[in-house]
Amino acid sequence: MISTQDLVTTAKFLVARDGADHALAFAANGLEAMTAANQQALIPDWRALYDLIAEAAMGRLQASPTLH
């Protein structure tokens, strides 16, 4: 199972690397594929990733804390 922090990190990474539009398309495609394959355990993670990418694209995700 993927953690919330992993999803946040992934969302921020995808937006920074690919831009918001491509990152959202990637997550939408993943969500669609998981839904079509009836992968019930994975659908919530892909939905959360999509929502977090949208939040990251709008600058609503706070910076992750730095660990020393």
DSSP file (Angstrom, degrees, kcal/mol; ACC not computed):
  #  RESIDUE AA STRUCTURE BP1 BP2  ACC     N-H-->O    O-->H-N    N-H-->O    O-->H-N    TCO  KAPPA ALPHA  PHI   PSI    X-CA   Y-CA   Z-CA
    1    1 A M              0   0    0      0, 0.0     2,-0.3     0, 0.0    41,-0.0   0.000 360.0 360.0 360.0 138.3    0.0    0.0    0.0
    2    2 A I        -     0   0    0      1,-0.1     2,-0.1     2,-0.0     3,-0.0  -0.650 360.0-126.0 -88.2 140.8    1.3    3.5   -0.9
    3    3 A S     >  -     0   0    0     -2,-0.3     4,-2.0     1,-0.1     5,-0.1  -0.394  18.6-115.1 -83.0 161.7    1.5    6.1    1.8
    4    4 A T  H  > S+     0   0    0      1,-0.2     4,-2.4     2,-0.2     5,-0.2   0.905 118.4  52.9 -60.2 -42.0   -0.1    9.5    1.6
    5    5 A Q  H  > S+     0   0    0      1,-0.2     4,-2.7     2,-0.2    -1,-0.2   0.878 106.5  52.9 -64.1 -36.6    3.4   11.1    1.7
    6    6 A D  H  > S+     0   0    0      2,-0.2     4,-2.5     1,-0.2    -1,-0.2   0.903 109.8  48.6 -63.4 -40.5    4.4    8.9   -1.2
    7    7 A L  H  X S+     0   0    0     -4,-2.0     4,-2.6     2,-0.2    -2,-0.2   0.909 111.9  48.7 -65.1 -42.0    1.4   10.1   -3.2
    8    8 A V  H  X S+     0   0    0     -4,-2.4     4,-2.5     2,-0.2     5,-0.2   0.935 112.9  47.6 -62.8 -46.5    2.2   13.7   -2.4
    9    9 A T  H  X S+     0   0    0     -4,-2.7     4,-2.4     1,-0.2    -2,-0.2   0.911 112.9  48.7 -61.4 -43.3    5.8   13.3   -3.4
   10   10 A T  H  X S+     0   0    0     -4,-2.5     4,-2.8     2,-0.2     5,-0.2   0.914 110.7  50.6 -63.9 -43.6    4.9   11.6   -6.6
   11   11 A A  H  X S+     0   0    0     -4,-2.6     4,-2.2     2,-0.2     5,-0.2   0.938 112.6  45.7 -60.1 -47.8    2.3   14.3   -7.5
   12   12 A K  H  X S+     0   0    0     -4,-2.5     4,-2.5     1,-0.2    -1,-0.2   0.910 113.4  50.5 -62.3 -42.4    4.8   17.1   -6.9
   13   13 A F  H  X S+     0   0    0     -4,-2.4     4,-2.8    -5,-0.2     5,-0.3   0.931 110.4  48.4 -61.8 -47.1    7.5   15.2   -8.9
   14   14 A L  H  X>S+     0   0    0     -4,-2.8     4,-2.9     1,-0.2     5,-0.6   0.895 112.9  47.6 -63.8 -40.2    5.2   14.6  -11.9
   15   15 A V  H  X5S+     0   0    0     -4,-2.2     4,-1.7    -5,-0.2    -1,-0.2   0.929 115.2  45.6 -65.7 -44.0    4.1   18.2  -12.0
   16   16 A A  H  <5S+     0   0    0     -4,-2.5    -2,-0.2    -5,-0.2    -1,-0.2   0.890 121.3  38.4 -65.8 -39.0    7.7   19.5  -11.8
   17   17 A R  H  <5S+     0   0    0     -4,-2.8    -2,-0.2    -5,-0.2    -3,-0.2   0.914 134.4  15.7 -79.3 -44.0    9.0   17.0  -14.3
   18   18 A D  H  <5S-     0   0    0     -4,-2.9     4,-0.4    -5,-0.3    -3,-0.2   0.548 103.9-111.2-112.3 -11.1    6.2   16.9  -16.9
   19   19 A G     X< -     0   0    0     -4,-1.7     4,-2.3    -5,-0.6     5,-0.2  -0.015  38.2 -77.8  88.6 158.1    4.0   19.9  -16.2
   20   20 A A  H  > S+     0   0    0      1,-0.2     4,-2.8     2,-0.2     5,-0.2   0.893 125.4  52.0 -62.5 -44.6    0.5   19.9  -14.9
   21   21 A D  H  > S+     0   0    0      1,-0.2     4,-2.2     2,-0.2    -1,-0.2   0.932 114.2  41.8 -62.5 -46.6   -1.3   18.9  -18.1
   22   22 A H  H  > S+     0   0    0     -4,-0.4     4,-2.5     2,-0.2    -1,-0.2   0.891 114.9  51.3 -68.2 -38.5    0.8   15.8  -18.8
   23   23 A A  H  X S+     0   0    0     -4,-2.3     4,-2.2     2,-0.2    -2,-0.2   0.915 111.4  47.5 -65.4 -42.1    0.8   14.8  -15.1
   24   24 A L  H  X S+     0   0    0     -4,-2.8     4,-2.6    -5,-0.2    -2,-0.2   0.900 111.8  50.4 -64.7 -40.6   -3.0   15.0  -15.0
   25   25 A A  H  X S+     0   0    0     -4,-2.2     4,-2.6    -5,-0.2    -2,-0.2   0.907 109.2  52.0 -63.6 -41.1   -3.3   13.1  -18.2
   26   26 A F  H  X S+     0   0    0     -4,-2.5     4,-2.3     2,-0.2    -2,-0.2   0.942 113.0  43.7 -59.0 -49.0   -1.0   10.4  -16.8
   27   27 A A  H  X S+     0   0    0     -4,-2.2     4,-2.7     2,-0.2    -2,-0.2   0.882 112.8  52.2 -66.9 -38.3   -3.1   10.0  -13.6
   28   28 A A  H  X S+     0   0    0     -4,-2.6     4,-2.5     2,-0.2    -1,-0.2   0.912 110.6  48.4 -63.5 -41.9   -6.3   10.1  -15.6
   29   29 A N  H  X S+     0   0    0     -4,-2.6     4,-2.6     2,-0.2    -2,-0.2   0.907 112.0  49.1 -64.0 -41.9   -5.1    7.3  -17.8
   30   30 A G  H  X S+     0   0    0     -4,-2.3     4,-2.5     2,-0.2    -2,-0.2   0.917 112.0  48.1 -63.1 -43.7   -4.0    5.3  -14.8
   31   31 A L  H  X S+     0   0    0     -4,-2.7     4,-2.3    15,-0.2    -2,-0.2   0.914 112.3  49.1 -63.3 -43.1   -7.3    5.7  -13.1
   32   32 A E  H  X S+     0   0    0     -4,-2.5     4,-2.7     2,-0.2    -2,-0.2   0.913 111.9  48.9 -62.8 -43.0   -9.1    4.8  -16.3
   33   33 A A  H  X S+     0   0    0     -4,-2.6     4,-2.0     2,-0.2    -2,-0.2   0.911 112.1  47.7 -64.7 -42.6   -7.0    1.7  -16.7
   34   34 A M  H  <>S+     0   0    0     -4,-2.5     5,-2.9     2,-0.2    -1,-0.2   0.877 113.4  48.7 -66.8 -36.7   -7.5    0.5  -13.1
   35   35 A T  H ><5S+     0   0    0     -4,-2.3     3,-1.2     3,-0.2    -2,-0.2   0.930 111.7  48.5 -67.0 -45.6  -11.2    1.1  -13.4
   36   36 A A  H 3<5S+     0   0    0     -4,-2.7    -2,-0.2     1,-0.3    -1,-0.2   0.853 113.5  47.4 -63.0 -34.7  -11.4   -0.8  -16.7
   37   37 A A  T 3<5S-     0   0    0     -4,-2.0    -1,-0.3    -5,-0.2    -2,-0.2   0.416 110.4-124.7 -86.3   1.8   -9.4   -3.7  -15.2
   38   38 A N  T < 5 +     0   0    0     -3,-1.2     2,-1.7     1,-0.2    -3,-0.2   0.875  49.1 163.9  55.4  41.6  -11.6   -3.6  -12.0
   39   39 A Q    >>< +     0   0    0     -5,-2.9     3,-1.6     1,-0.2     4,-1.5  -0.585   7.7 174.9 -87.7  74.2   -8.6   -3.2   -9.8
   40   40 A Q  T 34 S+     0   0    0     -2,-1.7    -1,-0.2     1,-0.3    -2,-0.1   0.778  72.6  56.5 -56.6 -32.0  -10.6   -2.1   -6.8
   41   41 A A  T 34 S+     0   0    0      1,-0.2     4,-0.3    -3,-0.2    -1,-0.3   0.775 113.1  40.5 -72.4 -25.1   -7.6   -1.9   -4.5
   42   42 A L  T <> S+     0   0    0     -3,-1.6     4,-2.1     2,-0.1     5,-0.2   0.674  93.3  81.2 -98.1 -19.6   -5.7    0.5   -6.8
   43   43 A I  H  X S+     0   0    0     -4,-1.5     4,-2.5     1,-0.2     5,-0.2   0.901  91.0  51.1 -57.7 -45.4   -8.5    2.8   -7.8
   44   44 A P  H  > S+     0   0    0      0, 0.0     4,-2.5     0, 0.0    -1,-0.2   0.885 109.7  51.0 -62.2 -36.0   -8.5    5.0   -4.6
   45   45 A D  H  > S+     0   0    0     -4,-0.3     4,-2.5    -3,-0.2    -2,-0.2   0.923 112.2  45.4 -66.0 -42.9   -4.7    5.5   -4.9
   46   46 A W  H  X S+     0   0    0     -4,-2.1     4,-2.4     2,-0.2   -15,-0.2   0.883 113.0  50.7 -67.9 -37.4   -5.0    6.6   -8.6
   47   47 A R  H  X S+     0   0    0     -4,-2.5     4,-2.3    -5,-0.2    -2,-0.2   0.922 112.0  47.7 -64.3 -42.7   -7.9    8.9   -7.7
   48   48 A A  H  X S+     0   0    0     -4,-2.5     4,-2.7    -5,-0.2     5,-0.2   0.907 110.1  52.4 -64.5 -41.4   -5.9   10.4   -4.9
   49   49 A L  H  X S+     0   0    0     -4,-2.5     4,-2.5     2,-0.2    -2,-0.2   0.927 109.3  49.8 -60.9 -44.0   -2.9   10.8   -7.1
   50   50 A Y  H  X S+     0   0    0     -4,-2.4     4,-2.1     1,-0.2    -2,-0.2   0.939 112.6  46.7 -58.5 -48.0   -5.0   12.7   -9.7
   51   51 A D  H  X S+     0   0    0     -4,-2.3     4,-2.1     1,-0.2    -1,-0.2   0.886 112.6  49.8 -63.3 -39.3   -6.5   15.0   -7.0
   52   52 A L  H  X S+     0   0    0     -4,-2.7     4,-2.9     2,-0.2    -1,-0.2   0.866 108.0  53.4 -69.5 -36.1   -3.0   15.7   -5.5
   53   53 A I  H  X S+     0   0    0     -4,-2.5     4,-2.7    -5,-0.2    -2,-0.2   0.924 108.8  50.2 -62.4 -42.9   -1.6   16.5   -9.0
   54   54 A A  H  X S+     0   0    0     -4,-2.1     4,-1.3     1,-0.2    -2,-0.2   0.915 112.3  47.2 -60.3 -42.9   -4.4   19.0   -9.4
   55   55 A E  H  <>S+     0   0    0     -4,-2.1     5,-2.7     2,-0.2     6,-0.5   0.912 112.5  49.0 -64.8 -42.9   -3.6   20.5   -6.0
   56   56 A A  H ><5S+     0   0    0     -4,-2.9     3,-1.4     1,-0.2    -2,-0.2   0.895 107.6  55.2 -63.9 -39.9    0.1   20.6   -6.8
   57   57 A A  H 3<5S+     0   0    0     -4,-2.7    -1,-0.2     1,-0.3    -2,-0.2   0.821 109.4  47.2 -63.2 -30.7   -0.6   22.3  -10.2
   58   58 A M  T 3<5S-     0   0    0     -4,-1.3    -1,-0.3    -3,-0.2    -2,-0.2   0.402 116.8-114.4 -91.0   2.5   -2.5   25.0   -8.4
   59   59 A G  T < 5S+     0   0    0     -3,-1.4    -3,-0.2    -4,-0.3    -2,-0.1   0.728  79.4 125.9  75.3  21.4    0.2   25.5   -5.8
   60   60 A R      < +     0   0    0     -5,-2.7     2,-0.5    -6,-0.2    -4,-0.2   0.601  42.6  92.2 -90.7 -12.0   -1.9   24.3   -2.9
   61   61 A L  S    S-     0   0    0     -6,-0.5     3,-0.1    -9,-0.1     2,-0.1  -0.709  76.5-128.3 -85.0 130.1    0.4   21.6   -1.6
   62   62 A Q        -     0   0    0     -2,-0.5    -2,-0.1     1,-0.1    -1,-0.0  -0.380  34.4 -90.9 -71.5 153.3    2.7   22.8    1.1
   63   63 A A        -     0   0    0      1,-0.1    -1,-0.1    -2,-0.1     3,-0.1  -0.358  47.1-106.6 -61.2 142.9    6.4   22.1    0.7
   64   64 A S        -     0   0    0      1,-0.1    -1,-0.1    -3,-0.1     2,-0.1  -0.454  40.0-102.9 -69.3 143.8    7.5   18.9    2.3
   65   65 A P        -     0   0    0      0, 0.0     2,-0.5     0, 0.0    -1,-0.1  -0.376  32.9-119.7 -67.1 147.7    9.4   19.2    5.5
   66   66 A T        -     0   0    0     -3,-0.1     2,-0.4    -2,-0.1    -3,-0.0  -0.769  22.6-147.6 -89.3 129.4   13.2   18.8    5.2
   67   67 A L              0   0    0     -2,-0.5     0, 0.0     1,-0.1     0, 0.0  -0.825 360.0 360.0 -98.4 134.6   14.5   16.0    7.3
   68   68 A H              0   0    0     -2,-0.4    -1,-0.1     0, 0.0    -2,-0.0   0.373 360.0 360.0-111.0 360.0   18.0   16.4    8.8
